[in-house]
Amino acid sequence: MKDLTINTATAYDLPRTFVGRHLIDGAWVAGAEIFERLSPSHGVVVSRSALGSAAETEAAIAAARRSFDAGVWSRISGKARATVLLKVADLIEANVERIAVQETLESGKPISQSRGEVGGAADLWRYAAALARTSHGDSHNTLGDDMLGVVVKEPIGVVSIITPWNFPFWILSQKLPFALAAGCTVVVKPSEMTPSSTVMLGELLVEAGLPAGVCNIVLGYGEPVGSLMSRHKDVDMVTFTGSTAVGKRITQAASDTLKKVALELGGKNPQVIMPDADLENAADAVTFGVYFNVGQCCNSSSRIIVHEDIADAFVARVVELSRQVRFGDPLDESTQVGAIVTADHNAKIDAYVKAAIEAGAKAELGGGPMSVEGLGTQFYQPTVMTNVTPDMAIAREEVFGPVLTVLTFRTLKEAIALTNDSEYGLSAGIWSTDIHTCLEFSRRAQAGTVWTNTWMDGYPELAFGGVKQSGQGREIGKYGYDEFLEVKSLVMRVGRDSRAPWVKTSA
């Protein structure tokens, strides 16, 4: 590991242990029991949170139902809703450092990336506020002289929001402001591994003047909190981000009440590298794509598909860049890759790598856990795997760590086939200076997002979501906003009825 760039522990005064409570009907509720979160990087308890039970979950759902039915949020003007959302955006920006430090301590991600996640989320709130004021339906004035048709959009109702640990603040901000902009009321359950930034956002919602019961937060585990939120009869929709396996269980739980389910799940996202590409930019983007957020990212470009003519040179450049990526203390300003979220997940990543090596793959770099001086062993080396075949688990399954697999191809047709040879379809990318090549790939790639000559650029205006087992529904953008709306048709007769009567009367 001497050839890696490692940041050892820095001198940093850790904040006081954060105490998290439930937010139910506008009141902060302490639980009878608590659970603790041990920092994956620093090995100390960084939060103590109320442990939610079925009772708190029922109370939160009931509060959301009462609030929605009373119309304190669902029936006010779009302008009034937008005003609150804009206040929240301002408050987020004023509290970036406090939230980011806590998120880094709970998740292990670098502080620079936590700051970017929290600060960038304010833009999602502002865009959702704009949608609250500009949403509209349709009118149909061509149905005949005595008929007028109007299509209106109404909030779907009570929404359960269940978020993961890898981007706890960002992913909540891909869901919550859009649900609120639509007029819905919500119950939120963050991951038990990263609960605190959600509670901090709840504090900002209260400060911004969101009415009691509109947003409720219950902390705890999938059972009983998440499962009850998924199957409860008074919940109209569930939106979940996480693993495909849990997404399937949520769909099953929701099926008895036929509530709407939106899912953003796993990915095994490829970048195709053509021989005419700008190889330096492509290598930098590949390095970023696999190590960003410690590789614990649904959009991670964990597999690359490289033309045979350039494969050796391209992989060598990625390995060279990988050696220069700064791994280590996530509280160091210069760190780019921090700690793995749990020891069990670190072991799972390593099991994928070891199984691939046993099957004939080669680790060009890395290939195992590592320790960082002053911080412990919950880190994983930057790893680049060659001699990988498409049937290996490491090439097909979501490893969710800083591990890159390399496949090769000869023709664009073969590259597209390898791209689509996956249960997942979240994102894909291609690098080429030929616009025709980029367009053909973009049309044929089975993915919710296709990047050409870039990776992981995103904007609030553009919808995000996947196909196949990467999920259903969309987030952010106008399409993501529409997920929280029901469409209702109003059919209205104008003036006297000109139809001949259906019932013939004798008069």
C-alpha positions as CSV (number, residue, x, y, z in Angstrom):
1,M,0.0,0.0,0.0
2,K,3.0,2.3,0.0
3,D,2.2,3.3,-3.6
4,L,-1.2,4.7,-2.5
5,T,-2.0,8.2,-1.4
6,I,-3.3,8.0,2.2
7,N,-4.3,10.7,4.6
8,T,-3.8,9.6,8.2
9,A,-5.9,10.9,11.1
10,T,-6.1,14.6,11.5
11,A,-6.4,16.6,14.7
12,Y,-10.1,17.5,14.9
13,D,-12.4,18.3,17.8
14,L,-15.4,16.1,17.3
15,P,-18.8,17.6,18.1
16,R,-20.9,16.5,21.0
17,T,-22.8,13.3,20.4
18,F,-26.0,14.2,18.5
19,V,-29.3,13.3,20.2
20,G,-32.0,12.5,17.7
21,R,-35.8,12.4,18.4
22,H,-38.9,11.7,16.4
23,L,-40.9,14.5,14.9
24,I,-44.6,13.7,15.3
25,D,-47.4,16.2,14.7
26,G,-45.1,19.1,15.2
27,A,-43.6,17.9,18.5
28,W,-40.2,16.4,19.2
29,V,-40.7,13.0,20.9
30,A,-38.0,11.1,22.8
31,G,-38.2,7.3,22.6
32,A,-38.4,4.9,25.5
33,E,-35.4,3.2,23.9
34,I,-32.4,4.5,21.9
35,F,-29.9,3.2,19.4
36,E,-26.4,4.4,18.8
37,R,-24.3,5.0,15.7
38,L,-20.6,4.3,15.8
39,S,-18.6,6.3,13.4
40,P,-17.0,4.0,10.7
41,S,-14.0,6.3,10.5
42,H,-13.4,7.4,14.1
43,G,-14.8,4.4,16.1
44,V,-16.7,6.6,18.6
45,V,-20.4,7.0,19.2
46,V,-21.5,10.0,17.2
47,S,-25.3,9.9,17.6
48,R,-27.9,8.5,20.0
49,S,-31.4,8.3,18.5
50,A,-34.9,7.5,19.6
51,L,-35.8,3.9,18.6
52,G,-39.1,3.9,16.9
53,S,-41.8,1.3,17.5
54,A,-45.1,0.6,15.9
55,A,-46.7,3.1,18.3
56,E,-44.6,6.0,17.1
57,T,-45.1,5.0,13.5
58,E,-48.9,4.8,13.9
59,A,-48.9,8.2,15.6
60,A,-46.9,9.7,12.7
61,I,-49.1,8.3,10.0
62,A,-52.2,9.4,11.9
63,A,-50.8,13.0,12.1
64,A,-50.0,13.0,8.4
65,R,-53.5,11.8,7.6
66,R,-55.2,14.4,9.8
67,S,-53.1,17.1,8.4
68,F,-53.8,16.1,4.8
69,D,-57.5,15.7,5.3
70,A,-57.7,19.0,7.1
71,G,-56.2,20.8,4.1
72,V,-53.7,22.9,6.2
73,W,-51.1,22.1,3.5
74,S,-52.9,20.2,0.7
75,R,-55.4,22.9,-0.1
76,I,-53.3,26.1,0.4
77,S,-52.0,28.0,-2.7
78,G,-48.9,27.0,-4.5
79,K,-47.4,30.3,-3.6
80,A,-47.8,29.7,0.1
81,R,-46.2,26.2,-0.2
82,A,-43.3,27.7,-2.3
83,T,-42.7,30.4,0.3
84,V,-42.0,27.7,3.0
85,L,-39.8,25.6,0.6
86,L,-37.7,28.7,-0.2
87,K,-37.2,29.4,3.5
88,V,-36.0,25.8,3.9
89,A,-33.5,26.2,1.1
90,D,-32.1,29.3,2.8
91,L,-31.8,27.6,6.1
92,I,-30.1,24.6,4.6
93,E,-27.4,26.9,3.2
94,A,-27.0,28.5,6.6
95,N,-26.4,25.1,8.3
96,V,-24.3,23.3,5.8
97,E,-21.2,22.8,8.0
98,R,-23.1,21.5,11.0
99,I,-25.1,19.0,8.9
100,A,-22.1,18.0,6.8
101,V,-19.8,17.2,9.7
102,Q,-22.5,15.0,11.3
103,E,-23.1,13.2,8.0
104,T,-19.4,12.5,7.5
105,L,-19.1,11.1,11.0
106,E,-22.1,8.8,10.5
107,S,-21.4,7.7,6.9
108,G,-17.6,7.8,6.6
109,K,-17.7,9.9,3.4
110,P,-15.2,12.8,2.9
111,I,-16.2,16.1,4.4
112,S,-15.8,17.9,1.0
113,Q,-18.4,15.6,-0.5
114,S,-20.8,16.0,2.5
115,R,-20.6,19.7,2.1
116,G,-21.4,19.4,-1.6
117,E,-24.3,17.1,-0.9
118,V,-25.9,19.3,1.7
119,G,-25.3,22.6,0.1
120,G,-26.3,21.3,-3.4
121,A,-29.6,20.0,-2.0
122,A,-30.8,23.6,-1.5
123,D,-31.2,23.9,-5.3
124,L,-33.6,20.9,-5.2
125,W,-35.8,22.7,-2.7
126,R,-35.8,25.9,-4.8
127,Y,-36.7,24.0,-8.0
128,A,-39.5,22.2,-6.2
129,A,-40.7,25.6,-5.0
130,A,-40.9,26.7,-8.6
131,L,-43.0,23.7,-9.5
132,A,-45.4,24.4,-6.7
133,R,-46.3,27.6,-8.4
134,T,-46.3,26.5,-12.0
135,S,-48.0,23.2,-11.9
136,H,-51.2,23.0,-14.0
137,G,-53.5,20.6,-15.8
138,D,-55.2,20.8,-19.2
139,S,-58.5,22.0,-20.6
140,H,-60.4,20.6,-23.6
141,N,-62.7,23.0,-25.3
142,T,-63.2,20.8,-28.4
143,L,-65.8,18.3,-27.0
144,G,-68.8,20.0,-28.4
145,D,-70.8,23.2,-28.0
146,D,-72.2,22.2,-24.7
147,M,-69.3,20.4,-23.0
148,L,-66.0,21.5,-21.4
149,G,-63.4,19.1,-20.1
150,V,-60.8,20.0,-17.5
151,V,-57.9,17.8,-16.2
152,V,-56.7,18.8,-12.8
153,K,-53.8,17.5,-10.7
154,E,-54.2,16.8,-7.0
155,P,-51.8,15.7,-4.3
156,I,-51.8,11.9,-3.9
157,G,-52.2,12.1,-0.1
158,V,-50.0,10.7,2.6
159,V,-46.5,9.6,1.4
160,S,-44.1,7.3,3.2
161,I,-40.5,8.3,2.4
162,I,-37.8,5.7,3.2
163,T,-34.2,6.8,2.6
164,P,-30.8,5.1,2.5
165,W,-27.5,5.7,4.3
166,N,-25.2,6.6,1.4
167,F,-26.7,10.0,0.5
168,P,-29.1,10.6,3.4
169,F,-29.5,14.4,2.9
170,W,-29.5,14.5,-0.9
171,I,-31.8,11.6,-1.5
172,L,-34.3,12.9,1.0
173,S,-34.1,16.2,-0.9
174,Q,-34.9,14.4,-4.1
175,K,-38.2,13.3,-2.6
176,L,-39.4,15.5,0.3
177,P,-39.6,18.9,-1.3
178,F,-41.3,17.5,-4.4
179,A,-43.9,15.7,-2.3
180,L,-44.4,18.9,-0.2
181,A,-44.6,21.1,-3.4
182,A,-47.4,18.8,-4.6
183,G,-49.4,19.3,-1.4
184,C,-48.7,15.9,0.1
185,T,-48.1,15.2,3.8
186,V,-45.3,12.7,4.7
187,V,-43.8,10.3,7.1
188,V,-40.0,10.0,6.8
189,K,-37.8,7.1,8.0
190,P,-34.0,7.6,7.4
191,S,-31.5,4.8,7.6
192,E,-30.7,3.8,11.1
193,M,-27.0,4.2,10.1
194,T,-27.3,7.9,9.2
195,P,-30.4,9.3,11.0
196,S,-29.1,12.6,12.2
197,S,-29.1,14.8,9.1
198,T,-32.8,14.0,8.6
199,V,-33.5,15.2,12.1
200,M,-31.5,18.3,11.5
201,L,-33.6,19.0,8.4
202,G,-36.7,18.5,10.5
203,E,-35.5,21.3,12.7
204,L,-35.2,23.5,9.7
205,L,-38.7,22.6,8.5
206,V,-40.2,23.7,11.9
207,E,-38.2,26.9,11.8
208,A,-39.4,27.6,8.3
209,G,-43.0,27.4,9.5
210,L,-44.2,24.1,8.0
211,P,-47.5,23.3,9.7
212,A,-47.6,20.6,12.3
213,G,-48.2,17.1,11.0
214,V,-47.2,17.9,7.4
215,C,-43.8,16.3,7.8
216,N,-43.3,13.6,10.4
217,I,-40.0,11.7,11.2
218,V,-39.7,8.3,12.8
219,L,-36.3,6.9,13.6
220,G,-35.5,3.2,13.8
221,Y,-35.3,0.0,11.8
222,G,-37.0,-1.4,8.8
223,E,-39.0,-3.7,11.2
224,P,-41.3,-2.4,12.5
225,V,-41.1,1.2,11.3
226,G,-40.4,0.8,7.6
227,S,-42.7,-2.2,7.1
228,L,-45.6,-0.5,8.8
229,M,-45.0,2.6,6.7
230,S,-45.2,0.4,3.6
231,R,-48.4,-1.5,4.3
232,H,-50.5,0.9,6.4
233,K,-54.0,1.6,4.9
234,D,-53.7,5.3,5.6
235,V,-50.6,5.7,3.5
236,D,-51.3,6.5,-0.2
237,M,-47.8,6.1,-1.6
238,V,-44.4,4.8,-0.7
239,T,-41.1,6.1,-2.2
240,F,-38.0,4.2,-1.3
241,T,-34.3,4.3,-2.3
242,G,-32.1,1.4,-1.4
243,S,-31.3,-2.2,-2.4
244,T,-33.3,-4.1,-5.0
245,A,-34.0,-6.9,-2.5
246,V,-35.6,-4.5,0.0
247,G,-37.5,-2.7,-2.8
248,K,-39.1,-6.0,-3.7
249,R,-40.2,-6.5,-0.1
250,I,-41.7,-3.0,0.0
251,T,-43.7,-3.7,-3.2
252,Q,-45.1,-6.9,-1.6
253,A,-46.0,-5.1,1.6
254,A,-47.8,-2.4,-0.3
255,S,-49.7,-4.7,-2.5
256,D,-52.5,-5.4,-0.1
257,T,-53.7,-1.8,-0.2
258,L,-52.7,-1.2,-3.8
259,K,-50.9,2.0,-2.9
260,K,-48.5,3.6,-5.3
261,V,-44.8,2.6,-5.0
262,A,-41.8,4.4,-6.4
263,L,-38.4,2.8,-6.2
264,E,-34.9,3.9,-6.9
265,L,-32.8,0.8,-6.5
266,G,-29.4,-0.7,-7.4
267,G,-27.2,-0.3,-10.5
268,K,-24.3,-2.0,-12.2
269,N,-23.5,1.0,-14.4
270,P,-21.1,0.8,-17.4
271,Q,-19.0,3.3,-19.2
272,V,-18.1,2.4,-22.7
273,I,-14.7,3.7,-23.9
274,M,-14.3,3.9,-27.7
275,P,-10.9,4.2,-29.3
276,D,-11.5,7.7,-30.6
277,A,-12.5,9.1,-27.1
278,D,-10.6,11.8,-25.3
279,L,-8.9,9.1,-23.2
280,E,-7.5,11.5,-20.6
281,N,-10.9,12.9,-19.7
282,A,-12.4,9.5,-19.9
283,A,-9.8,8.0,-17.5
284,D,-10.4,10.9,-15.0
285,A,-14.2,10.4,-15.2
286,V,-13.9,6.6,-14.7
287,T,-11.6,7.2,-11.6
288,F,-14.2,9.7,-10.2
289,G,-17.1,7.4,-11.1
290,V,-15.8,4.4,-9.1
291,Y,-14.4,6.2,-6.1
292,F,-16.9,9.0,-5.4
293,N,-18.7,8.5,-2.1
294,V,-16.3,5.5,-1.4
295,G,-17.9,3.7,-4.3
296,Q,-21.1,3.4,-2.2
297,C,-23.2,5.0,-4.9
298,C,-26.1,3.6,-7.0
299,N,-24.7,5.6,-9.9
300,S,-21.1,4.3,-9.4
301,S,-19.5,3.3,-12.7
302,S,-18.3,0.1,-11.3
303,R,-17.7,-1.6,-14.7
304,I,-16.0,-0.2,-17.8
305,I,-16.2,-1.7,-21.2
306,V,-13.1,-0.7,-23.2
307,H,-12.2,-1.3,-26.8
308,E,-9.5,-4.0,-27.1
309,D,-7.1,-1.7,-29.0
310,I,-6.8,0.7,-26.1
311,A,-7.6,-1.5,-23.1
312,D,-4.1,-2.0,-21.7
313,A,-3.1,1.7,-22.0
314,F,-6.4,2.9,-20.6
315,V,-6.3,0.6,-17.6
316,A,-2.8,1.6,-16.9
317,R,-3.8,5.2,-16.8
318,V,-6.7,4.5,-14.5
319,V,-4.4,2.6,-12.2
320,E,-2.0,5.5,-12.2
321,L,-4.7,8.0,-11.4
322,S,-6.1,5.7,-8.7
323,R,-2.8,5.7,-6.9
324,Q,-3.1,9.5,-6.6
325,V,-6.6,9.5,-5.2
326,R,-6.5,10.5,-1.6
327,F,-7.9,7.8,0.7
328,G,-8.2,8.1,4.5
329,D,-9.5,10.4,7.2
330,P,-12.9,11.8,5.9
331,L,-12.5,14.9,8.1
332,D,-9.3,15.9,6.2
333,E,-10.2,18.6,3.6
334,S,-8.2,16.9,0.9
335,T,-9.5,13.3,1.3
336,Q,-11.4,12.0,-1.7
337,V,-12.3,8.5,-0.4
338,G,-13.2,7.8,3.2
339,A,-14.4,4.8,5.3
340,I,-16.7,1.9,4.4
341,V,-20.0,2.3,6.2
342,T,-19.8,-0.9,8.3
343,A,-17.3,-3.7,9.0
344,D,-19.8,-6.2,7.5
345,H,-20.0,-4.3,4.3
346,N,-16.2,-4.0,4.1
347,A,-16.1,-7.8,4.4
348,K,-18.8,-8.2,1.7
349,I,-16.8,-6.0,-0.7
350,D,-13.7,-8.1,-0.1
351,A,-15.6,-11.3,-0.6
352,Y,-16.5,-10.2,-4.1
353,V,-12.9,-9.4,-4.9
354,K,-11.5,-12.6,-3.5
355,A,-14.1,-14.7,-5.4
356,A,-13.2,-13.0,-8.7
357,I,-9.5,-13.6,-8.2
358,E,-10.2,-17.3,-7.5
359,A,-12.2,-17.4,-10.7
360,G,-9.2,-16.0,-12.7
361,A,-9.6,-12.2,-12.4
362,K,-6.5,-10.1,-11.7
363,A,-6.2,-7.2,-9.3
364,E,-4.1,-4.6,-11.1
365,L,-4.3,-2.4,-8.0
366,G,-5.6,-3.0,-4.5
367,G,-7.7,-6.0,-3.7
368,G,-8.2,-5.9,0.0
369,P,-9.1,-3.9,3.1
370,M,-6.7,-1.5,4.6
371,S,-6.0,0.4,7.8
372,V,-5.5,4.1,8.2
373,E,-3.1,5.3,10.9
374,G,-5.1,6.6,13.9
375,L,-8.5,5.5,12.4
376,G,-8.6,1.7,12.3
377,T,-9.3,-0.8,9.6
378,Q,-12.8,0.1,8.1
379,F,-11.3,1.2,4.8
380,Y,-10.9,-0.6,1.4
381,Q,-8.1,-0.1,-1.1
382,P,-8.7,1.4,-4.5
383,T,-9.1,-1.7,-6.6
384,V,-9.0,-2.3,-10.4
385,M,-9.8,-5.8,-11.7
386,T,-8.9,-7.1,-15.1
387,N,-9.4,-10.6,-16.7
388,V,-13.0,-10.3,-15.7
389,T,-15.6,-12.2,-17.6
390,P,-19.3,-11.2,-17.9
391,D,-20.5,-14.2,-15.9
392,M,-18.5,-13.3,-12.8
393,A,-20.5,-12.0,-9.8
394,I,-18.2,-9.0,-9.5
395,A,-19.2,-8.0,-13.1
396,R,-23.0,-8.5,-12.6
397,E,-23.8,-7.7,-9.0
398,E,-23.7,-4.4,-7.1
399,V,-20.5,-4.5,-5.1
400,F,-21.0,-1.0,-3.6
401,G,-17.4,-0.2,-2.9
402,P,-14.3,1.3,-4.5
403,V,-13.9,-1.6,-7.0
404,L,-13.7,-1.3,-10.8
405,T,-14.1,-4.2,-13.2
406,V,-12.9,-4.1,-16.8
407,L,-14.4,-5.8,-19.7
408,T,-13.3,-5.5,-23.4
409,F,-15.1,-5.4,-26.8
410,R,-14.4,-5.2,-30.5
411,T,-17.5,-3.6,-32.0
412,L,-20.2,-1.1,-30.9
413,K,-22.8,-3.8,-31.2
414,E,-20.8,-6.0,-28.7
415,A,-20.4,-3.0,-26.4
416,I,-24.2,-2.4,-26.4
417,A,-24.8,-6.1,-25.7
418,L,-22.5,-6.0,-22.8
419,T,-24.1,-2.8,-21.5
420,N,-27.5,-4.4,-21.6
421,D,-26.4,-7.8,-20.2
422,S,-27.5,-6.8,-16.7
423,E,-30.5,-7.1,-14.4
424,Y,-30.0,-3.4,-13.7
425,G,-30.7,-0.3,-15.9
426,L,-30.0,2.8,-13.8
427,S,-27.3,4.6,-15.8
428,A,-24.8,4.1,-18.6
429,G,-22.2,6.2,-20.4
430,I,-20.1,6.3,-23.6
431,W,-17.0,8.2,-24.5
432,S,-16.5,9.0,-28.2
433,T,-15.9,12.0,-30.4
434,D,-18.3,10.6,-33.0
435,I,-21.8,12.0,-32.4
436,H,-23.4,9.1,-34.4
437,T,-21.8,6.6,-32.1
438,C,-23.0,8.4,-29.1
439,L,-26.5,8.7,-30.4
440,E,-26.8,5.1,-31.4
441,F,-25.5,4.0,-28.0
442,S,-27.9,6.4,-26.2
443,R,-30.8,5.0,-28.1
444,R,-30.0,1.4,-27.4
445,A,-28.7,1.4,-23.9
446,Q,-31.3,0.1,-21.4
447,A,-30.9,2.8,-18.7
448,G,-32.8,5.6,-17.2
449,T,-29.9,8.0,-17.7
450,V,-27.2,7.9,-20.4
451,W,-24.2,10.2,-20.2
452,T,-22.0,11.0,-23.2
453,N,-18.5,12.2,-22.7
454,T,-19.2,12.9,-19.0
455,W,-20.3,11.0,-15.9
456,M,-22.7,11.8,-13.1
457,D,-23.7,15.3,-14.1
458,G,-27.2,16.0,-12.8
459,Y,-29.6,18.9,-12.6
460,P,-32.9,19.4,-10.7
461,E,-34.7,19.8,-14.1
462,L,-33.8,16.3,-15.3
463,A,-35.6,13.2,-14.1
464,F,-33.7,10.4,-12.4
465,G,-34.6,6.8,-12.1
466,G,-34.0,3.4,-13.7
467,V,-35.4,0.5,-15.7
468,K,-35.5,-3.2,-15.1
469,Q,-34.5,-4.0,-11.5
470,S,-33.1,-0.6,-10.9
471,G,-36.6,0.6,-10.0
472,Q,-39.8,2.2,-11.1
473,G,-40.9,5.8,-11.3
474,R,-38.8,8.9,-11.5
475,E,-37.4,11.5,-9.1
476,I,-36.7,15.2,-9.5
477,G,-37.6,17.2,-12.5
478,K,-41.2,17.7,-13.6
479,Y,-41.6,13.9,-14.0
480,G,-40.5,13.3,-10.4
481,Y,-42.9,16.0,-9.2
482,D,-45.8,14.3,-11.1
483,E,-45.2,11.1,-9.2
484,F,-46.8,12.8,-6.2
485,L,-49.9,13.9,-8.1
486,E,-53.2,12.2,-9.1
487,V,-54.9,13.2,-12.3
488,K,-58.6,13.9,-12.2
489,S,-60.9,14.6,-15.2
490,L,-63.8,17.1,-14.7
491,V,-66.5,16.7,-17.4
492,M,-68.9,19.7,-17.3
493,R,-72.0,20.4,-19.3
494,V,-72.4,24.0,-20.3
495,G,-76.0,25.3,-20.6
496,R,-79.0,23.2,-21.4
497,D,-78.7,19.5,-22.3
498,S,-79.0,19.2,-26.1
499,R,-79.1,15.4,-26.1
500,A,-82.2,13.5,-26.8
501,P,-83.5,12.0,-23.5
502,W,-82.4,8.4,-22.9
503,V,-85.6,7.6,-21.2
504,K,-88.6,8.0,-23.5
505,T,-91.5,9.4,-21.5
506,S,-95.1,9.5,-22.6
507,A,-96.4,13.1,-22.3
